[in-house]
Amino acid sequence: MVKPTLRTKSIGTKVSEEEYAQLARAAQMDSKTLGEWCREVMLASANVGSSRAQRSGDAEVQALMAELVALRTILLNVLYKQINGESLTAEEMQRLIERADADKLKKAAERLWQAGKLTPT
């Protein structure tokens, strides 16, 4: 019988309350403890490597995803107004665009991270 390798080294980091909650949600979605999930993510990232080409590809994917997220946000808001028989003024449309653009990169990164398509930078 092969004896399992003991884990004797520890890695620690500080995160904000929001970051901790985000990490905990991701771990919970994978039905893992936070420690297990973090270890797997770190090792997967180390195995992928941190080459410039990989990070460049991540940036391109993230930019495309950000635009899709913003477009989806705008479209759903416009459709919701139309379904409720409301019209949309130019000012309201501009606010929708600005709001969608304001957090599109963060939302895109979260979705790509959850899908395992974005490596940490």
Beta strands, then each sheet from edge to edge (+ up, - down):
end
